[in-house]
Amino acid sequence: MEQALRSTRPGGALGFVGVPAGGAEIPAGVLFAKNIAVSGGAASTRLYIPELLEDVLAGTIDPGRVFDAVLPLEDAAEAYRAMDERRSIKVMLRP
């Protein structure tokens, strides 16, 4: 969390998804010094469990593999489209 906050531009916003194991400590000094907004929420993974479980059991996807595609950073918009359209589970962006 600290690394993410220190990477956020002054006046920027940081969002995180999921419930951090053991909680997350947010250094208030960095928030105030850089005027950063922070928000977060739980991932709605339960919505996708029935569909994904079928694919896991059929061997269509390997749940141990996090990234199933790699694209250059300049193709970030395409990466989000691929995940939104379920053509990809998680896309890694490379500089």
Backbone as CSV, one residue per row, in Angstrom:
resi,resn,N_x,N_y,N_z,CA_x,CA_y,CA_z,C_x,C_y,C_z
1,MET,0.830,-1.181,0.000,0.000,0.000,0.000,0.877,1.248,0.000
2,GLU,1.948,1.200,0.782,2.824,2.371,0.847,3.459,2.654,-0.508
3,GLN,3.901,1.590,-1.184,4.510,1.777,-2.508,3.492,2.363,-3.487
4,ALA,2.265,1.893,-3.447,1.228,2.402,-4.341,0.965,3.884,-4.058
5,LEU,0.887,4.240,-2.781,0.646,5.638,-2.429,1.798,6.532,-2.863
6,ARG,3.008,6.076,-2.666,4.168,6.893,-3.034,4.295,7.011,-4.559
7,SER,3.666,6.099,-5.301,3.687,6.155,-6.770,2.567,7.016,-7.333
8,THR,1.611,7.374,-6.502,0.462,8.167,-6.952,0.853,9.641,-7.034
9,ARG,0.473,10.283,-8.108,0.817,11.696,-8.294,0.072,12.569,-7.285
10,PRO,0.607,13.724,-6.961,-0.100,14.655,-6.078,-1.481,14.987,-6.643
11,GLY,-2.489,14.927,-5.785,-3.859,15.178,-6.203,-4.524,13.989,-6.863
12,GLY,-3.814,12.861,-6.944,-4.337,11.672,-7.610,-5.222,10.828,-6.710
13,ALA,-5.607,9.691,-7.227,-6.470,8.771,-6.489,-5.906,7.365,-6.587
14,LEU,-6.089,6.610,-5.523,-5.636,5.223,-5.468,-6.833,4.360,-5.124
15,GLY,-7.074,3.343,-5.931,-8.156,2.411,-5.653,-7.589,1.019,-5.507
16,PHE,-8.168,0.228,-4.603,-7.732,-1.161,-4.472,-8.951,-2.051,-4.346
17,VAL,-8.823,-3.265,-4.847,-9.926,-4.212,-4.866,-9.542,-5.425,-4.055
18,GLY,-10.470,-5.910,-3.269,-10.230,-7.095,-2.449,-10.004,-6.709,-1.003
19,VAL,-10.080,-7.697,-0.158,-9.882,-7.472,1.269,-8.463,-7.891,1.612
20,PRO,-7.619,-6.944,2.045,-6.228,-7.290,2.341,-6.141,-8.241,3.537
21,ALA,-5.349,-9.289,3.386,-5.137,-10.229,4.489,-4.406,-9.511,5.613
22,GLY,-4.959,-9.542,6.783,-4.322,-8.900,7.925,-4.522,-7.402,7.957
23,GLY,-5.346,-6.875,7.063,-5.605,-5.439,7.037,-4.555,-4.705,6.233
24,ALA,-4.803,-3.438,6.007,-3.862,-2.604,5.265,-3.612,-1.342,6.063
25,GLU,-2.355,-1.022,6.237,-2.011,0.221,6.920,-1.777,1.295,5.882
26,ILE,-2.460,2.408,6.052,-2.341,3.515,5.112,-1.658,4.668,5.829
27,PRO,-0.462,5.068,5.365,0.256,6.166,6.018,-0.443,7.508,5.767
28,ALA,-1.134,7.998,6.781,-1.929,9.218,6.654,-1.075,10.413,6.229
29,GLY,0.164,10.468,6.672,1.030,11.586,6.312,1.199,11.731,4.815
30,VAL,1.349,10.603,4.118,1.512,10.628,2.661,0.218,11.108,2.008
31,LEU,-0.939,10.652,2.523,-2.227,11.075,1.962,-2.373,12.589,2.017
32,PHE,-2.098,13.151,3.182,-2.268,14.583,3.357,-1.210,15.387,2.603
33,ALA,0.035,14.913,2.631,1.113,15.646,1.972,0.903,15.731,0.458
34,LYS,0.340,14.663,-0.123,0.155,14.622,-1.570,-1.302,14.808,-2.000
35,ASN,-2.205,15.026,-1.030,-3.626,15.222,-1.328,-4.185,14.072,-2.169
36,ILE,-3.975,12.845,-1.702,-4.388,11.642,-2.422,-5.717,11.135,-1.873
37,ALA,-6.611,10.757,-2.771,-7.877,10.119,-2.395,-7.690,8.608,-2.469
38,VAL,-8.198,7.881,-1.488,-8.081,6.422,-1.457,-9.472,5.825,-1.337
39,SER,-9.738,4.804,-2.150,-10.999,4.076,-2.032,-10.738,2.606,-2.335
40,GLY,-11.633,1.780,-1.879,-11.475,0.351,-2.112,-12.783,-0.371,-1.912
41,GLY,-12.791,-1.614,-2.291,-13.990,-2.415,-2.134,-13.683,-3.879,-2.367
42,ALA,-14.602,-4.705,-1.961,-14.447,-6.150,-2.136,-14.631,-6.521,-3.603
43,ALA,-13.923,-7.509,-4.050,-14.072,-8.005,-5.411,-15.336,-8.862,-5.483
44,SER,-16.093,-8.692,-6.542,-17.347,-9.440,-6.675,-17.096,-10.801,-7.318
45,THR,-16.188,-11.560,-6.752,-15.792,-12.830,-7.357,-16.891,-13.885,-7.308
46,ARG,-17.760,-13.813,-6.332,-18.820,-14.832,-6.231,-19.713,-14.851,-7.459
47,LEU,-19.841,-13.719,-8.116,-20.658,-13.625,-9.316,-20.131,-14.549,-10.422
48,TYR,-18.798,-14.717,-10.490,-18.183,-15.477,-11.576,-17.875,-16.926,-11.216
49,ILE,-18.050,-17.326,-9.963,-17.666,-18.678,-9.540,-18.330,-19.772,-10.368
50,PRO,-19.649,-19.756,-10.589,-20.251,-20.859,-11.362,-19.647,-21.008,-12.760
51,GLU,-19.477,-19.896,-13.465,-18.918,-19.957,-14.815,-17.460,-20.413,-14.791
52,LEU,-16.669,-19.868,-13.881,-15.250,-20.209,-13.832,-15.017,-21.626,-13.338
53,LEU,-15.831,-22.077,-12.391,-15.669,-23.435,-11.863,-15.854,-24.460,-12.966
54,GLU,-16.827,-24.229,-13.840,-17.031,-25.124,-14.993,-15.765,-25.210,-15.830
55,ASP,-15.170,-24.061,-16.116,-13.952,-24.027,-16.935,-12.769,-24.691,-16.233
56,VAL,-12.655,-24.515,-14.925,-11.562,-25.137,-14.168,-11.720,-26.652,-14.198
57,LEU,-12.933,-27.127,-13.911,-13.175,-28.576,-13.875,-13.019,-29.220,-15.248
58,ALA,-13.330,-28.475,-16.305,-13.185,-28.998,-17.667,-11.748,-28.903,-18.162
59,GLY,-10.883,-28.218,-17.392,-9.492,-28.066,-17.808,-9.291,-26.967,-18.836
60,THR,-10.322,-26.159,-19.069,-10.220,-25.063,-20.031,-9.280,-23.982,-19.536
61,ILE,-9.304,-23.716,-18.232,-8.391,-22.745,-17.643,-7.661,-23.370,-16.469
62,ASP,-6.467,-22.868,-16.205,-5.645,-23.326,-15.090,-5.703,-22.262,-13.996
63,PRO,-6.361,-22.557,-12.864,-6.514,-21.536,-11.827,-5.207,-21.133,-11.162
64,GLY,-4.150,-21.900,-11.360,-2.862,-21.556,-10.779,-2.135,-20.489,-11.577
65,ARG,-2.594,-20.235,-12.746,-1.952,-19.264,-13.631,-2.692,-17.932,-13.510
66,VAL,-1.974,-16.897,-13.151,-2.619,-15.603,-12.941,-2.800,-14.852,-14.252
67,PHE,-1.743,-14.668,-15.008,-1.811,-13.912,-16.250,-1.941,-14.870,-17.426
68,ASP,-2.870,-14.595,-18.310,-3.019,-15.444,-19.489,-2.725,-14.683,-20.783
69,ALA,-2.303,-13.428,-20.645,-1.918,-12.641,-21.819,-0.935,-11.561,-21.389
70,VAL,-0.080,-11.173,-22.313,0.894,-10.099,-22.064,0.806,-9.125,-23.228
71,LEU,0.648,-7.833,-22.895,0.578,-6.791,-23.914,1.491,-5.636,-23.514
72,PRO,1.928,-4.830,-24.492,2.712,-3.648,-24.146,1.829,-2.621,-23.448
73,LEU,2.433,-1.790,-22.618,1.714,-0.796,-21.840,0.821,0.093,-22.705
74,GLU,1.290,0.420,-23.892,0.479,1.291,-24.755,-0.821,0.631,-25.221
75,ASP,-0.956,-0.686,-25.035,-2.188,-1.401,-25.388,-3.072,-1.655,-24.166
76,ALA,-2.942,-0.812,-23.148,-3.723,-0.996,-21.912,-5.223,-1.006,-22.173
77,ALA,-5.694,-0.153,-23.065,-7.127,-0.116,-23.362,-7.595,-1.462,-23.923
78,GLU,-6.807,-2.057,-24.802,-7.148,-3.369,-25.360,-7.127,-4.433,-24.271
79,ALA,-6.185,-4.328,-23.350,-6.114,-5.294,-22.246,-7.396,-5.260,-21.416
80,TYR,-7.867,-4.060,-21.102,-9.117,-3.944,-20.341,-10.305,-4.473,-21.134
81,ARG,-10.330,-4.206,-22.457,-11.414,-4.741,-23.295,-11.406,-6.264,-23.279
82,ALA,-10.208,-6.857,-23.398,-10.093,-8.315,-23.417,-10.607,-8.924,-22.109
83,MET,-10.290,-8.291,-20.988,-10.779,-8.805,-19.705,-12.280,-8.581,-19.573
84,ASP,-12.763,-7.426,-20.005,-14.186,-7.122,-19.915,-15.016,-8.074,-20.775
85,GLU,-14.498,-8.415,-21.942,-15.203,-9.307,-22.868,-14.918,-10.777,-22.583
86,ARG,-14.174,-11.057,-21.533,-13.836,-12.423,-21.098,-13.017,-13.192,-22.136
87,ARG,-12.266,-12.454,-22.975,-11.311,-13.104,-23.865,-10.026,-13.399,-23.128
88,SER,-9.842,-12.747,-21.988,-8.665,-12.933,-21.159,-9.078,-12.843,-19.699
89,ILE,-8.383,-13.591,-18.853,-8.682,-13.540,-17.424,-7.939,-12.380,-16.779
90,LYS,-6.626,-12.309,-17.006,-5.806,-11.231,-16.449,-4.686,-10.957,-17.428
91,VAL,-4.521,-9.689,-17.795,-3.496,-9.298,-18.763,-2.351,-8.578,-18.038
92,MET,-1.136,-9.003,-18.333,0.046,-8.325,-17.802,0.470,-7.270,-18.814
93,LEU,0.713,-6.048,-18.316,1.188,-4.976,-19.180,2.676,-4.787,-18.969
94,ARG,3.421,-4.769,-20.057,4.881,-4.568,-19.999,5.245,-3.194,-20.550
95,PRO,6.196,-2.517,-19.882,6.634,-1.198,-20.396,7.324,-1.323,-21.733
